[in-house]
Amino acid sequence: MALPEFLTGQPFKKYKYEGTIVTAFSMAILQELNSRNVLNPVAALREEVNYPAAPNWRADLHLDLEALKIFTPELASYGYYKANWLEAKFCRLNDNGKITIPALKSTLLLLKDLVRLCTLPPDSIANERSESARYLLHAYQGEPKQYFTYSRNGGGGRSKRDWLDLLIAPGKHAIGSLDLEKENSDTFNSVMGVGSRYIRANCSITNLCHVPAVYGDGVYYIVLTRVDDFRVKVGNRWMARRNGIMMESHDGATYLLQASIARLLNE
C-alpha cells in the first residue's frame, strides 16, 4: 500500500479527510491495474456504491476484478475474490492534538462497518463459493488506542470490547463475538440503532498493518482488514461464510436477513 507515503510525505500532508485514504487506495489499485494492461481500468473502480440489499447504505469503494480473468478455486483460497467491497475510517487529531470524534462513537462506527461488511455485500447463493471480498481500511493519526473505548457498562458491571485489539493487531484473528447484545448506551442507540443489539455476529479476519517505528502526531497507524469468514444471526435466521462457501439457515434467509439488518441499523 502507498498510504504511508500519501499521508506523511510531501506535498500530501495537508490532506486530512476520510476521502483521502479512499482516493489514495484507489490510485494505488489503478496503478496496479495499469501495470497489468487491464483495458479501461477506471471502469473497475467505483466510489460510494450502494449495497443492493440496502439502498440507504453505501460502500466507500467497490473494485470489480472480473476483467483480470485469473480466478480459480485455488486462488480463492488465498482470499482473492472477483467483487471487492471496502469501507474506510480515518481517525485523526485536531490542531490542538485532540481526537475529532469521541472515542466511543469512533469505536461504534467501526463496529457498524464490520456488521455492514459481513452482511450487506451481494454474494453467491448458499452452498456456492463466495464471490465478494470484504475489506475495512482504517487509519489512525498517532497511537490508535486513543480513538477507542475499550470498556462498556452492562448489567453485571463493566466488560471489555475484546474485538478492538484484534482489529488492529497484524495477522490472522478469530473474533468470537462482536457482543452487540452487551451494548447499552445512548451513543450506541444513536450510532448503531436500538434494534441492532439483537444482531449476533462473529468473524475471522486478516490484518495487513503499516506500523510507524515511533508514534507521533505526524505519523499514522494504517490497517487493511480482510473479513475472511463470518456468521451473522438475527432471531432464527442466519447467514455465514465458512471456508469461502456461503451458507444460510434456510432458503431465502440471506435476503431476509440483509433486509432486517439494514432496517435495524437505521432504527
C-alpha positions as CSV (number, residue, x, y, z in Angstrom):
1,M,0.0,0.0,0.0
2,A,1.2,3.5,-0.8
3,L,-0.7,5.1,2.1
4,P,2.2,5.9,4.4
5,E,3.7,8.0,1.5
6,F,0.4,9.7,0.8
7,L,-0.4,10.5,4.4
8,T,3.1,11.6,5.6
9,G,5.1,12.6,2.5
10,Q,5.4,16.0,0.8
11,P,3.2,17.5,-0.5
12,F,0.4,15.3,0.7
13,K,0.4,16.0,4.5
14,K,-2.3,18.8,4.2
15,Y,-5.0,16.3,3.2
16,K,-6.8,15.2,6.4
17,Y,-10.1,13.7,5.5
18,E,-11.6,10.2,5.2
19,G,-11.9,10.6,1.4
20,T,-8.1,11.0,1.4
21,I,-7.4,7.4,2.2
22,V,-10.1,6.1,-0.2
23,T,-8.6,8.2,-3.0
24,A,-5.1,7.1,-2.2
25,F,-6.1,3.5,-2.1
26,S,-8.0,3.8,-5.3
27,M,-5.0,5.4,-7.1
28,A,-2.7,2.6,-5.9
29,I,-5.1,0.0,-7.3
30,L,-5.4,1.9,-10.5
31,Q,-1.7,1.9,-10.9
32,E,-1.6,-1.9,-10.4
33,L,-4.4,-2.4,-12.9
34,N,-2.5,-0.3,-15.4
35,S,0.7,-2.3,-14.9
36,R,-1.3,-5.4,-15.8
37,N,-2.6,-3.8,-19.0
38,V,-6.2,-4.1,-18.0
39,L,-8.5,-2.5,-20.6
40,N,-10.3,0.6,-19.2
41,P,-9.2,0.0,-15.6
42,V,-11.1,3.1,-14.3
43,A,-14.4,1.1,-15.1
44,A,-13.4,-1.4,-12.4
45,L,-13.3,1.2,-9.6
46,R,-16.3,2.9,-8.2
47,E,-16.6,5.0,-5.0
48,E,-19.8,5.5,-2.9
49,V,-21.5,2.4,-4.2
50,N,-25.0,1.4,-2.9
51,Y,-25.4,-2.0,-1.4
52,P,-28.2,-3.6,-3.5
53,A,-29.9,-5.1,-0.4
54,A,-29.8,-1.8,1.5
55,P,-30.0,1.2,-0.9
56,N,-29.6,3.7,2.0
57,W,-26.1,2.4,2.7
58,R,-23.1,2.9,0.5
59,A,-19.7,1.2,0.5
60,D,-16.8,3.6,0.2
61,L,-15.2,1.6,-2.7
62,H,-16.1,-1.2,-5.0
63,L,-13.5,-3.0,-7.1
64,D,-14.5,-5.5,-9.8
65,L,-11.6,-7.7,-10.8
66,E,-13.5,-9.9,-13.3
67,A,-11.5,-8.4,-16.2
68,L,-8.3,-10.0,-14.8
69,K,-9.5,-13.5,-15.9
70,I,-7.3,-15.1,-13.3
71,F,-9.8,-16.7,-10.8
72,T,-9.6,-20.3,-9.8
73,P,-10.7,-22.2,-6.7
74,E,-7.0,-22.4,-5.7
75,L,-6.5,-18.7,-6.0
76,A,-9.7,-18.1,-3.9
77,S,-8.1,-20.0,-1.1
78,Y,-5.7,-17.0,-0.7
79,G,-8.6,-14.6,-0.2
80,Y,-9.0,-13.4,-3.8
81,Y,-12.5,-12.5,-5.0
82,K,-14.0,-11.0,-8.1
83,A,-16.1,-8.4,-6.3
84,N,-14.4,-6.4,-3.6
85,W,-16.3,-4.1,-1.1
86,L,-14.4,-1.7,1.1
87,E,-15.4,0.6,4.0
88,A,-12.9,3.2,5.3
89,K,-12.4,5.0,8.5
90,F,-9.9,7.8,9.1
91,C,-9.3,8.8,12.8
92,R,-7.4,12.0,13.2
93,L,-6.5,14.8,15.6
94,N,-7.4,18.4,15.5
95,D,-5.0,21.3,15.7
96,N,-4.9,21.0,19.5
97,G,-3.9,17.4,19.4
98,K,-7.3,16.1,20.4
99,I,-9.4,13.4,18.7
100,T,-12.0,14.9,16.4
101,I,-14.7,12.3,17.2
102,P,-15.5,11.0,20.7
103,A,-13.7,7.7,21.3
104,L,-17.0,5.7,22.0
105,K,-18.5,7.0,18.8
106,S,-15.4,6.0,16.8
107,T,-15.5,2.6,18.3
108,L,-19.1,2.0,17.4
109,L,-18.7,3.3,13.9
110,L,-16.0,0.6,13.4
111,L,-18.4,-1.9,14.8
112,K,-21.1,-0.8,12.4
113,D,-18.8,-1.0,9.4
114,L,-17.9,-4.6,10.4
115,V,-21.6,-5.6,10.6
116,R,-22.3,-4.0,7.3
117,L,-19.4,-5.7,5.6
118,C,-20.4,-9.1,6.8
119,T,-24.0,-8.8,5.8
120,L,-24.7,-6.3,3.0
121,P,-22.5,-7.1,0.0
122,P,-24.3,-9.2,-2.6
123,D,-22.8,-12.7,-2.9
124,S,-23.3,-16.2,-4.2
125,I,-26.3,-18.4,-3.3
126,A,-26.0,-20.8,-0.4
127,N,-23.5,-23.7,-0.8
128,E,-21.7,-21.9,-3.6
129,R,-18.2,-20.3,-3.4
130,S,-18.3,-16.7,-2.3
131,E,-17.6,-14.0,-4.9
132,S,-17.4,-10.9,-2.7
133,A,-14.4,-9.8,-0.6
134,R,-15.0,-7.6,2.3
135,Y,-12.3,-5.0,3.5
136,L,-12.1,-2.4,6.2
137,L,-9.4,0.2,5.6
138,H,-8.7,2.2,8.8
139,A,-6.0,4.7,9.6
140,Y,-5.2,6.4,12.8
141,Q,-3.1,9.6,13.4
142,G,-0.7,8.7,16.2
143,E,-1.5,5.9,18.7
144,P,-4.6,4.1,17.6
145,K,-5.8,3.1,21.0
146,Q,-6.6,6.7,21.9
147,Y,-9.6,6.5,19.5
148,F,-11.2,3.6,21.2
149,T,-13.4,3.0,24.3
150,Y,-12.5,-0.5,25.5
151,S,-14.9,-1.0,28.3
152,R,-18.7,-0.8,28.4
153,N,-21.3,-0.7,31.1
154,G,-23.5,-3.8,31.4
155,G,-26.0,-5.4,33.8
156,G,-23.2,-7.2,35.7
157,G,-20.8,-4.3,35.7
158,R,-18.2,-3.2,33.2
159,S,-16.9,-5.5,30.5
160,K,-14.3,-5.2,27.7
161,R,-14.7,-5.0,24.0
162,D,-12.2,-7.7,23.2
163,W,-12.6,-7.4,19.4
164,L,-10.9,-4.0,19.4
165,D,-7.3,-5.2,19.9
166,L,-7.8,-7.9,17.3
167,L,-8.9,-5.4,14.8
168,I,-5.6,-3.5,14.8
169,A,-3.2,-6.4,15.5
170,P,-1.2,-7.7,12.5
171,G,-2.0,-11.2,11.2
172,K,-5.0,-13.6,11.3
173,H,-7.5,-13.5,14.2
174,A,-10.8,-15.1,15.2
175,I,-13.3,-12.6,16.7
176,G,-15.5,-14.9,18.7
177,S,-18.3,-12.4,19.1
178,L,-18.8,-8.7,18.4
179,D,-21.0,-8.7,21.5
180,L,-23.7,-6.3,20.3
181,E,-26.1,-7.6,22.9
182,K,-23.8,-6.3,25.6
183,E,-24.0,-2.7,24.4
184,N,-26.3,-0.4,26.4
185,S,-25.7,3.3,25.9
186,D,-27.3,6.3,24.3
187,T,-24.4,6.6,22.0
188,F,-24.9,3.0,20.9
189,N,-28.6,3.6,20.2
190,S,-27.7,6.7,18.2
191,V,-24.9,5.3,16.1
192,M,-26.0,1.7,15.7
193,G,-29.7,1.8,16.3
194,V,-31.6,0.4,19.2
195,G,-32.6,-2.8,17.5
196,S,-29.0,-3.7,16.4
197,R,-28.3,-5.3,19.8
198,Y,-30.4,-8.2,18.5
199,I,-27.7,-8.9,16.0
200,R,-25.3,-11.7,16.8
201,A,-22.1,-11.7,14.8
202,N,-18.6,-13.3,14.7
203,C,-15.9,-13.3,12.1
204,S,-12.3,-14.2,11.3
205,I,-10.1,-11.5,9.9
206,T,-6.6,-10.9,8.4
207,N,-4.9,-7.6,9.1
208,L,-2.1,-6.0,7.0
209,C,-0.6,-3.2,9.1
210,H,1.7,-0.3,8.5
211,V,3.2,0.5,11.9
212,P,5.4,3.5,12.5
213,A,8.7,3.0,14.3
214,V,7.8,5.8,16.8
215,Y,4.3,7.2,17.4
216,G,3.6,10.9,17.0
217,D,1.0,13.3,15.7
218,G,2.7,13.3,12.2
219,V,2.5,9.6,11.6
220,Y,-0.3,7.1,11.0
221,Y,-1.1,3.5,12.0
222,I,-2.7,2.0,9.0
223,V,-4.6,-1.3,8.8
224,L,-6.3,-3.1,5.9
225,T,-8.6,-5.7,7.4
226,R,-9.9,-8.5,5.3
227,V,-13.0,-10.3,6.6
228,D,-12.3,-13.9,5.8
229,D,-15.3,-15.9,7.3
230,F,-18.3,-14.7,9.3
231,R,-21.6,-15.7,10.8
232,V,-24.4,-13.2,11.5
233,K,-27.8,-14.1,13.1
234,V,-31.0,-12.3,14.0
235,G,-33.7,-14.4,15.6
236,N,-33.8,-17.8,13.9
237,R,-32.2,-16.6,10.7
238,W,-28.5,-16.6,10.0
239,M,-26.1,-16.3,7.1
240,A,-22.4,-17.2,7.0
241,R,-19.3,-17.8,5.0
242,R,-17.2,-20.8,6.1
243,N,-14.0,-21.6,4.3
244,G,-15.1,-19.4,1.5
245,I,-18.5,-21.1,1.0
246,M,-21.8,-19.1,1.5
247,M,-24.3,-20.7,3.9
248,E,-27.7,-19.8,5.3
249,S,-30.2,-21.2,7.9
250,H,-32.9,-21.9,5.3
251,D,-33.8,-20.9,1.7
252,G,-34.1,-17.2,1.3
253,A,-32.7,-16.4,4.8
254,T,-29.8,-14.3,3.5
255,Y,-32.2,-11.9,1.6
256,L,-34.5,-11.6,4.6
257,L,-31.6,-11.1,7.0
258,Q,-30.0,-8.4,4.9
259,A,-33.3,-6.5,4.9
260,S,-33.6,-7.0,8.7
261,I,-30.1,-5.7,9.4
262,A,-30.5,-2.7,7.1
263,R,-33.6,-1.8,9.0
264,L,-32.1,-2.4,12.4
265,L,-29.1,-0.3,11.7
266,N,-31.4,2.5,10.6
267,E,-33.5,2.5,13.8
